[in-house]
Amino acid sequence: MEKSSQDLVKRISVLVKQNQDLIIENESLKNQIGEKNAELEIYKKNITGAGSAIVDGKILLEKETSLRFNMATVMFADIHGFANIEEGMDSVQIMDDLDEILFEFDSILHKYKIQKIKTIGDTIMAAGGVPVKNMTNPVEVVMAAIEMQNFLQKHSNQKTSGKKIWELKIGIHTGPVTASISGKKKKSYDIKGDTVNMATRMQSYTRNGDIIISVMTYELIKEFFDSEYFGKMPVKYKTDLELFKVKTIVPEFSVNKEGLIPNNEFDIKFKLIQIMDIQEIILDKLEKELPSFLYYHNVKHTVDVVTEVELIGWAEGVSDEEILLLKTAGLFHDAGHTVSYDDHEHQGTLMVRAMLPEYGYSESQINRICDIIMATKMPPQPKDLLQKIICDADLDYLGRSDMIPVSNTLYKELKEQNKIGTLDDWNKLQIKFISGHQYFTKTARSLREVNKQLQIERIKSLLE
């Protein structure tokens, strides 16, 4: 029985080696004829139209859609190990170990919201930024790669007393891809393009145990990870592609000296990139759902506040985490106008509590963001520095040269809701409000207070 088991392991090893050789040969051929295939696809689409295919000379309709992603990060993770199998090893246990590894890899990909595209032999093909576009996918894919390598190392130590059977090499490249999406209940994805071709070639250049990334990916992750120059990969008809080897998380962003676990500083820096994705969602929501009479509380005002809280925040010396909280609060502080005008601050906090847990914000961060938003309710009564900053950013226009035209949009907004009388009534109210208003932060006072006094004189001249 033992001999039969050993024979089975040997047969599996031989078959896998043959399969790997075929895969490598196939991928090489695909790279050589990639351009021809692309031309053929264009030709077929021109004849049949989108969502169709030619099979045996017949046009068949397919329920498939294609989407373009301008920034996706493609990973090819190649698992090796059958060549390291020795006589006497338990074949069942070996296959169980491999299943355990693959299951954990799937869990890691899911954790970092990376789409597993398919498995080609022993190679996992996955992509970040597909099917949901985001700015953080290069960092997420590299973080997943480090976690996969770390898990495999621990697995070897626990299961085989330190003897390495399974080894992993990973190639990662960032660029545009075209994704084909098919299926109704369970969607499946396939991706194509030069980015995919580059990533699979990079994986073949990689040594076991290494994570190799392209210069494109490197530029997007270099602040997070300790990397070193690896070399150049020749690219047909193009300049050589520079490659880098990822080692660990940079020391200041890791909780341990091994550089494998991100700390709070890593998370904050990550979220300062991620907020661009949240901003796109919120601004799109405002663009589509804000009432037509909001001439002042519009998308431009939200963008202005987000910009100003960051500028005032840096000048006031707040931390990176506080900048994150301020920018997030700035995004949501008027988003409640899509629901209600008079209590829009409260409605904005409800959106914050519904949305931000999905982006990894802690309960304490969410509570503080909500407090910052509520501080903008008129009349403003900020209780701490961050609340003072957003209140100053919210009324920044009072000290700007374009104060009067901006003020007129607010008047028009209120007038359409029958909340104000004549323009003279509005100007008198403005003089009273500006005369009693004072910026809360030193930065805003030094930048806007002088201009604010000039505004009073300009409005008085309009009354005369």
Order of alpha helices (4+ residues) and beta strands (2+ residues): alpha-alpha-beta-beta-beta-alpha-beta-beta-alpha-beta-beta-alpha-beta-alpha-beta-beta-alpha-alpha-alpha-alpha-alpha-alpha-alpha-alpha-alpha
